[in-house]
């Protein structure tokens, strides 16, 4: 997603290009992009000049949006999930800890956008160039 945000403004990017830049398998990337497409985070463009673009501007897609599509719940344990239940929950001393951790993770990932990551990547590239 960061690769798309960095390299695609309006022109679709092929999975092969992304896979080469990110040094990952085309097939693995295809599985991930299929999920992202179904969730409406990317758009596919068919044809010879086809590929993928972000479905909305990079400042409107958060890391949390992406993680939830690819990973599912951000809870570390089932009982901390919104619909999670454990028979020990009513008397569990640590359940509130797991729920607080989940809320903290959500707070972080829901407040970092793809645009933020692109800007950070650009800053790192500039710093590395200077050195």
C-alpha positions in Angstrom: 0.0 0.0 0.0 2.9 2.4 0.7 4.4 1.4 -2.6 1.1 2.3 -4.3 0.9 5.6 -2.4 4.5 6.4 -3.3 4.5 5.4 -7.0 0.9 5.8 -8.2 -0.9 9.1 -8.4 -3.3 8.3 -11.2 -1.4 5.8 -13.3 -2.1 2.1 -12.3 0.9 0.1 -11.1 1.3 -3.5 -12.0 1.7 -6.1 -9.3 4.9 -7.2 -11.0 6.4 -3.8 -10.5 5.4 -3.7 -6.9 6.7 -7.2 -6.3 10.0 -6.4 -7.8 10.5 -3.2 -5.8 9.4 -4.8 -2.6 11.2 -8.1 -3.3 8.1 -10.3 -2.6 6.4 -13.0 -4.6 3.9 -12.0 -7.3 1.5 -14.7 -6.0 1.7 -13.6 -2.4 1.1 -10.0 -3.4 -1.8 -11.0 -5.6 -3.5 -12.7 -2.5 -3.1 -9.5 -0.4 -4.2 -7.1 -3.2 -7.3 -9.3 -3.8 -8.3 -8.7 -0.2 -7.6 -5.0 -0.4 -9.6 -4.7 -3.6 -12.6 -6.5 -2.1 -12.4 -4.2 0.9 -12.4 -1.1 -1.4 -8.9 0.1 -0.5 -7.5 -0.4 -4.0 -9.0 -0.2 -7.5 -8.0 -2.6 -10.2 -7.6 -1.3 -13.8 -7.8 -3.9 -16.5 -5.9 -3.9 -19.8 -2.4 -3.5 -21.2 -1.7 -0.5 -19.1 -3.7 -1.9 -16.2 -2.7 -2.5 -12.6 -3.8 -1.1 -9.2 -4.3 2.3 -7.7 -5.4 3.5 -4.3 -9.2 3.8 -4.1 -8.9 7.2 -2.3 -6.1 9.6 -1.4 -3.3 8.3 0.8 -4.2 10.7 3.6 -7.6 9.0 3.9 -6.3 5.4 4.3 -4.9 4.5 7.7 -2.5 1.7 8.7 -5.4 0.4 10.7 -7.6 0.1 7.6 -5.0 -2.0 5.9 -4.2 -4.2 8.9 -7.8 -5.0 9.6 -8.3 -6.2 6.0 -5.1 -8.2 5.9 -4.8 -9.4 9.5 -8.4 -9.2 10.9 -8.8 -8.2 14.5 -6.1 -6.2 16.2 -6.7 -7.9 19.5 -3.9 -10.0 20.8 -6.3 -12.5 22.4 -9.8 -13.4 21.5 -11.4 -12.1 24.7 -10.2 -8.6 23.9 -11.9 -8.6 20.5 -15.2 -6.7 20.2 -17.2 -10.0 19.8 -14.8 -12.1 21.7 -15.9 -14.1 24.7 -14.2 -16.4 27.1 -16.0 -18.3 29.8 -13.4 -16.9 32.3 -14.1 -13.3 31.2 -16.4 -12.4 34.1 -13.7 -13.3 36.7 -10.6 -12.7 34.6 -8.2 -10.4 36.3 -6.2 -9.6 33.1 -9.0 -9.2 30.6 -8.9 -5.4 31.0 -5.2 -5.4 30.2 -5.8 -7.1 26.9 -8.6 -4.7 26.1 -6.4 -1.7 26.9 -3.6 -3.0 24.7 -6.0 -3.5 21.9 -7.3 0.1 22.3 -3.8 1.5 22.4 -2.8 -0.4 19.2 -5.9 0.8 17.5 -5.2 4.4 18.6 -1.7 4.2 17.0 -2.6 2.5 13.7 -5.8 4.5 13.2 -3.9 7.7 13.4 -1.1 6.9 10.9 -2.0 7.3 7.3 -0.3 6.1 4.1 0.6 9.7 3.4 2.4 9.8 6.8 4.4 6.7 5.8 5.3 8.1 2.4 6.5 11.3 4.0 8.5 9.4 6.5 10.0 7.3 3.7 11.0 10.4 1.8 12.6 12.0 4.9 14.6 8.8 5.5 15.7 8.8 1.8 16.8 12.4 2.1 18.7 11.7 5.3 20.4 8.6 3.7 21.3 10.7 0.7 23.0 13.3 2.8 25.1 10.7 4.7 
